[in-house]
Amino acid sequence: MDKNFSYVAKNLDDTRELAHAMSRAISSCGVLICLYGDIGSGKTTFVKQLADFLGIKQKVTSPSFVILNEYHADKLALYHFDLYRLEQEGIDTIIDELSEYIEKENSVTVIEWAEFSSNSLPQNRLDIEISYMDETSREFLVKAYGEKNACILEKIRDSL
């Protein structure tokens, strides 16, 4: 089973399609999703679309200044972290708390700017690298770590 998947979104509708496929694949299990990409690549846009398909009714915003936004649907919680403004010392102070959120059942934990974590994140996760191609196009490289996430990746690939 290939643990990497590349998807080119030519517009926001394509990004929504990927978010929809991911929501179907993860809605019945907890997962950690780490997002990587430059400013403006579409990390928060992707999280907003994913949240919509997971049944989140609250307005999803970037947690850049508060580090964590928490959202709840009927049977699922979405924990949306942003590590952009934290120095390594700050990340060290929240890593235990972050681990608690990651281990909760029926939850999806998304970390924007995961590259700032200094490899202190759990190994069992999905990594999504979002690359800016042009004004409307983005490439999403999804990498699965761990068997559960490899199965999730396969479901995503099959539904696209």
Backbone bond lengths (Angstrom), bond angles and torsions (degrees), N, CA, C in turn:
res aa  C-N    CA-C-N  psi(-1)  N-CA   C-N-CA  omega(-1)  CA-C   N-CA-C  phi
1 M - - - 1.449 - - 1.531 108.07 -
2 D 1.338 115.82 123.61 1.463 120.66 178.91 1.522 109.34 -72.31
3 K 1.326 117.01 131.91 1.459 121.41 -176.31 1.526 112.38 -101.54
4 N 1.330 116.75 17.31 1.464 122.49 175.64 1.519 108.68 -130.70
5 F 1.317 115.42 146.39 1.457 120.65 179.73 1.518 108.16 -148.48
6 S 1.314 116.29 128.17 1.453 121.38 178.71 1.525 108.69 -109.48
7 Y 1.330 115.23 134.04 1.461 121.23 -179.18 1.521 108.06 -135.66
8 V 1.327 116.77 127.09 1.461 121.04 177.44 1.522 108.46 -101.74
9 A 1.327 114.74 120.02 1.465 121.64 175.73 1.529 107.24 -98.28
10 K 1.310 116.40 115.51 1.458 120.67 -177.84 1.523 112.28 -83.26
11 N 1.346 115.93 -12.74 1.461 121.43 -179.48 1.532 108.99 -162.42
12 L 1.325 116.38 179.85 1.467 120.35 -178.68 1.522 112.33 -65.67
13 D 1.324 117.86 -30.53 1.460 119.86 177.27 1.528 111.04 -64.01
14 D 1.328 117.29 -38.72 1.463 120.80 176.65 1.530 110.67 -65.73
15 T 1.330 116.67 -38.79 1.465 120.23 177.37 1.525 109.43 -64.28
16 R 1.318 116.69 -41.18 1.472 120.70 176.22 1.522 110.90 -60.68
17 E 1.313 116.91 -38.87 1.466 120.86 179.23 1.532 110.43 -62.35
18 L 1.323 116.92 -42.62 1.461 120.55 177.17 1.533 110.11 -64.25
19 A 1.328 117.56 -45.04 1.467 121.11 179.05 1.522 110.74 -60.96
20 H 1.325 116.85 -38.89 1.463 120.73 178.88 1.528 110.60 -65.42
21 A 1.320 116.44 -45.33 1.470 120.63 178.28 1.527 110.61 -60.57
22 M 1.319 116.23 -41.49 1.466 119.72 179.94 1.524 110.55 -67.14
23 S 1.322 117.48 -41.80 1.467 119.85 -179.10 1.526 110.99 -60.94
24 R 1.318 117.24 -39.84 1.474 120.09 178.00 1.526 110.84 -65.67
25 A 1.310 116.77 -36.10 1.469 120.62 -177.13 1.524 113.00 -75.09
26 I 1.336 117.98 -26.58 1.469 120.41 -174.00 1.513 114.22 -111.50
27 S 1.329 118.82 -3.95 1.464 120.53 -171.28 1.521 113.84 -64.07
28 S 1.323 118.08 -21.89 1.460 119.24 -177.97 1.528 112.85 -105.03
29 C 1.318 117.35 8.54 1.463 119.08 -179.71 1.528 109.92 -147.89
30 G 1.287 116.04 154.10 1.459 119.74 175.90 1.524 110.46 -75.59
31 V 1.322 115.74 150.66 1.458 119.31 -178.76 1.526 109.32 -155.25
32 L 1.316 115.16 150.35 1.459 122.70 172.09 1.517 107.35 -108.94
33 I 1.340 115.37 125.40 1.461 121.53 178.71 1.522 107.70 -119.13
34 C 1.318 116.18 121.87 1.466 121.55 178.49 1.523 108.47 -106.55
35 L 1.331 115.54 124.31 1.458 121.08 -178.16 1.519 110.72 -104.63
36 Y 1.319 114.67 135.97 1.455 123.18 179.43 1.523 108.09 -127.50
37 G 1.324 117.35 142.97 1.458 120.26 176.35 1.508 110.97 158.24
38 D 1.316 114.96 158.81 1.459 121.33 -179.72 1.522 111.34 -68.10
39 I 1.318 116.34 165.95 1.458 121.47 172.98 1.527 107.86 -58.31
40 G 1.316 115.97 133.28 1.457 120.72 179.29 1.514 114.86 84.88
41 S 1.326 117.53 3.80 1.463 118.99 -178.61 1.525 112.14 -76.74
42 G 1.329 117.74 -21.16 1.463 119.63 176.44 1.516 115.21 115.36
43 K 1.314 117.60 19.31 1.468 120.55 -178.68 1.530 111.47 -61.10
44 T 1.320 117.08 -52.90 1.464 120.37 -178.21 1.525 111.12 -67.54
45 T 1.311 117.77 -36.73 1.466 121.23 176.43 1.517 110.26 -59.06
46 F 1.318 116.62 -43.66 1.463 120.71 178.59 1.527 110.56 -63.14
47 V 1.326 117.91 -43.45 1.468 121.31 179.58 1.527 110.22 -62.57
48 K 1.318 117.76 -41.09 1.471 121.11 178.17 1.525 110.75 -59.45
49 Q 1.320 116.03 -44.58 1.458 119.61 -179.13 1.528 111.47 -68.91
50 L 1.313 116.86 -40.81 1.457 120.84 176.70 1.532 110.31 -60.54
51 A 1.316 116.61 -46.12 1.470 121.53 179.52 1.520 110.73 -58.81
52 D 1.306 116.51 -42.02 1.466 120.81 179.01 1.521 110.58 -57.59
53 F 1.316 117.06 -46.85 1.462 121.07 -179.30 1.531 112.83 -72.41
54 L 1.316 117.44 -21.46 1.472 120.66 176.08 1.528 111.71 -82.97
55 G 1.321 116.80 -2.67 1.453 120.73 177.69 1.512 115.07 90.58
56 I 1.322 117.04 15.42 1.468 121.66 178.00 1.528 107.84 -74.08
57 K 1.325 116.70 124.92 1.465 120.91 -178.50 1.530 112.49 -95.96
58 Q 1.347 117.73 -22.30 1.459 120.70 -179.53 1.533 109.82 -69.65
59 K 1.326 114.97 156.99 1.460 120.51 175.64 1.532 108.56 -72.36
60 V 1.320 116.63 125.14 1.464 122.30 -179.52 1.522 108.61 -91.25
61 T 1.323 115.52 126.77 1.463 121.46 179.87 1.522 109.30 -128.10
62 S 1.310 115.51 164.46 1.455 120.85 177.74 1.530 109.55 -68.94
63 P 1.326 117.61 131.90 1.462 120.28 178.24 1.524 113.39 -89.12
64 S 1.320 117.79 26.42 1.469 121.26 -174.97 1.518 114.10 -53.48
65 F 1.322 117.95 -38.83 1.462 120.21 -175.18 1.522 113.34 -95.65
66 V 1.330 117.31 -16.58 1.466 120.30 -178.76 1.522 112.93 -112.14
67 I 1.295 118.34 -6.02 1.454 127.47 178.21 1.530 113.11 74.79
68 L 1.341 118.81 -37.84 1.456 121.35 -177.79 1.529 110.78 -139.19
69 N 1.322 115.11 131.70 1.466 122.12 167.09 1.517 106.69 -117.90
70 E 1.309 115.36 138.76 1.461 121.81 -176.45 1.524 108.56 -119.63
71 Y 1.342 116.04 131.90 1.461 121.85 -178.72 1.525 108.31 -131.69
72 H 1.336 115.83 149.68 1.460 119.78 -179.11 1.519 111.16 -133.28
73 A 1.324 115.13 135.13 1.457 123.05 170.92 1.535 105.88 -110.78
74 D 1.322 117.17 -173.93 1.461 120.40 -176.78 1.527 113.50 -54.76
75 K 1.313 117.08 -50.75 1.471 120.45 -174.28 1.518 113.09 -121.04
76 L 1.312 117.61 13.41 1.452 120.22 -171.24 1.523 111.06 -148.05
77 A 1.317 115.78 145.32 1.468 121.08 173.74 1.530 108.19 -115.41
78 L 1.322 115.23 144.84 1.463 121.76 175.31 1.518 107.25 -118.33
79 Y 1.331 115.98 121.45 1.460 122.65 177.04 1.525 106.86 -109.27
80 H 1.319 115.64 118.28 1.469 122.21 -172.06 1.533 108.57 -115.40
81 F 1.321 115.46 104.03 1.464 122.36 -179.38 1.519 110.33 -99.30
82 D 1.322 115.53 153.94 1.462 122.40 174.48 1.527 107.21 -138.25
83 L 1.317 116.73 117.73 1.466 121.65 -176.62 1.522 112.84 -96.64
84 Y 1.334 117.76 4.75 1.461 121.09 -171.66 1.523 113.72 -57.08
85 R 1.297 118.36 -43.96 1.461 121.45 -173.52 1.525 114.04 -89.18
86 L 1.322 117.01 1.89 1.464 119.43 -177.93 1.524 111.49 -93.47
87 E 1.286 115.43 137.13 1.462 121.51 168.95 1.531 106.70 -82.01
88 Q 1.309 117.88 171.21 1.463 120.53 -179.14 1.519 112.01 -56.80
89 E 1.334 117.36 -37.55 1.465 120.07 179.42 1.526 110.18 -62.96
90 G 1.313 117.37 -38.38 1.461 121.76 178.33 1.510 111.84 -66.50
91 I 1.315 116.31 -40.90 1.464 120.59 178.07 1.521 109.53 -64.42
92 D 1.321 116.94 -42.10 1.463 120.28 178.22 1.524 111.83 -58.70
93 T 1.342 117.59 -33.52 1.460 120.29 -178.47 1.524 112.76 -76.30
94 I 1.329 118.65 -22.38 1.467 119.14 -178.67 1.524 113.39 -105.93
95 I 1.327 119.04 -3.24 1.462 120.50 -172.95 1.526 112.32 -62.31
96 D 1.334 118.61 -36.20 1.468 120.45 177.58 1.526 110.35 -66.83
97 E 1.331 116.50 -44.29 1.463 120.83 178.16 1.528 109.93 -62.73
98 L 1.307 116.47 -42.30 1.457 121.31 178.53 1.525 110.09 -58.70
99 S 1.321 116.72 -43.38 1.466 121.26 179.14 1.520 111.60 -60.73
100 E 1.330 117.04 -37.34 1.462 120.39 178.17 1.527 111.03 -62.54
101 Y 1.311 117.40 -42.79 1.462 120.58 178.97 1.521 110.86 -65.74
102 I 1.301 116.52 -40.62 1.461 121.51 -177.92 1.518 111.27 -63.01
103 E 1.317 117.22 -34.61 1.461 121.37 -175.45 1.521 113.90 -84.78
104 K 1.324 118.91 -5.38 1.462 120.78 -179.84 1.525 110.44 -68.77
105 E 1.337 114.72 139.51 1.461 119.53 177.07 1.527 109.62 -73.92
106 N 1.318 115.45 156.84 1.461 121.95 178.80 1.522 112.06 52.78
107 S 1.308 115.09 42.76 1.455 118.82 178.12 1.517 110.57 -136.62
108 V 1.316 113.53 152.20 1.458 121.78 173.16 1.521 105.39 -118.72
109 T 1.316 116.09 122.53 1.457 121.25 177.23 1.519 107.77 -110.22
110 V 1.327 115.54 123.82 1.461 121.22 179.31 1.522 107.83 -117.83
111 I 1.319 115.77 130.65 1.464 121.18 179.31 1.520 109.09 -118.91
112 E 1.335 115.45 113.10 1.458 119.89 172.92 1.520 108.60 -83.29
113 W 1.308 115.79 148.97 1.461 123.12 -178.61 1.528 110.55 59.57
114 A 1.323 115.54 43.48 1.468 120.75 -179.32 1.525 111.78 -63.10
115 E 1.335 117.53 -18.79 1.471 119.68 178.72 1.522 112.35 -62.70
116 F 1.338 117.36 -18.30 1.460 120.69 178.70 1.524 112.99 -83.45
117 S 1.310 117.84 1.24 1.467 121.33 -176.22 1.518 113.56 -80.16
118 S 1.313 118.43 -8.38 1.468 122.88 -178.41 1.521 112.23 54.70
119 N 1.321 115.73 41.81 1.469 121.29 177.16 1.518 113.72 59.96
120 S 1.319 118.19 26.05 1.458 120.06 179.43 1.533 111.46 -97.64
121 L 1.326 117.58 14.42 1.461 121.68 178.98 1.525 110.22 -91.29
122 P 1.324 116.93 155.59 1.471 120.29 178.32 1.523 111.66 -58.70
123 Q 1.301 115.89 150.34 1.465 121.07 -179.62 1.522 112.37 -73.56
124 N 1.332 118.44 -27.98 1.458 123.06 -176.53 1.527 108.96 -84.86
125 R 1.354 116.71 98.31 1.459 119.75 -173.35 1.528 111.05 -165.53
126 L 1.322 114.27 172.10 1.459 122.54 168.83 1.522 107.44 -109.62
127 D 1.297 117.77 129.06 1.464 122.80 172.84 1.520 107.68 -104.47
128 I 1.328 115.48 135.56 1.466 119.99 175.56 1.522 108.07 -127.20
129 E 1.313 115.06 114.53 1.466 121.34 175.75 1.525 107.19 -97.30
130 I 1.340 115.81 120.98 1.451 120.58 -178.98 1.523 108.09 -106.96
131 S 1.314 115.41 121.32 1.465 121.30 -178.95 1.515 110.22 -112.38
132 Y 1.311 115.00 130.81 1.461 123.37 176.31 1.517 108.08 -72.87
133 M 1.328 117.29 122.03 1.458 121.15 178.15 1.527 110.62 -101.16
134 D 1.327 115.95 -49.47 1.459 122.40 173.85 1.528 107.02 -157.63
135 E 1.320 117.55 -170.26 1.462 121.17 -172.51 1.527 113.82 -54.16
136 T 1.324 117.31 -33.27 1.463 119.92 -177.29 1.520 114.41 -115.84
137 S 1.319 118.84 -14.32 1.467 121.62 -173.87 1.522 112.65 -104.85
138 R 1.338 114.12 141.53 1.465 121.83 176.75 1.517 108.63 -136.94
139 E 1.335 115.49 146.85 1.459 120.13 171.34 1.516 107.97 -105.72
140 F 1.325 115.88 132.17 1.458 123.22 177.14 1.524 107.73 -110.58
141 L 1.317 116.51 115.38 1.455 121.04 174.51 1.520 106.92 -104.16
142 V 1.324 115.88 112.59 1.462 122.05 -176.79 1.524 107.64 -103.56
143 K 1.328 115.48 128.72 1.466 121.94 178.88 1.513 108.30 -123.22
144 A 1.321 115.74 132.77 1.457 121.40 -178.77 1.527 109.83 -106.33
145 Y 1.320 115.25 134.58 1.456 122.21 175.32 1.516 107.79 -122.45
146 G 1.309 116.85 122.60 1.457 122.26 -176.78 1.519 110.42 97.84
147 E 1.326 116.11 151.69 1.469 120.92 -175.43 1.526 112.81 -63.96
148 K 1.344 117.34 -42.65 1.463 120.15 179.83 1.525 109.94 -58.04
149 N 1.312 116.55 -44.22 1.461 120.36 -178.26 1.530 111.90 -71.73
150 A 1.328 116.75 -30.30 1.466 119.40 174.49 1.530 109.96 -64.07
151 C 1.324 117.08 -37.94 1.466 120.83 176.61 1.523 110.87 -67.24
152 I 1.326 116.87 -40.44 1.469 120.87 176.70 1.520 109.65 -60.52
153 L 1.324 116.50 -45.82 1.468 121.16 -179.99 1.534 110.72 -59.90
154 E 1.313 116.50 -41.28 1.474 120.92 179.14 1.531 110.35 -63.11
155 K 1.327 117.58 -40.32 1.475 121.05 177.49 1.527 110.83 -64.12
156 I 1.319 116.49 -40.85 1.467 120.32 178.63 1.537 109.38 -62.60
157 R 1.299 115.27 -49.40 1.474 120.53 -178.79 1.542 110.69 -59.10
158 D 1.338 116.34 -43.03 1.466 120.27 -178.10 1.528 112.47 -65.75
159 S 1.333 117.33 -31.40 1.465 119.00 -176.50 1.524 113.17 -87.58
160 L 1.323 116.84 -6.77 1.474 119.60 175.56 1.499 107.52 -99.63
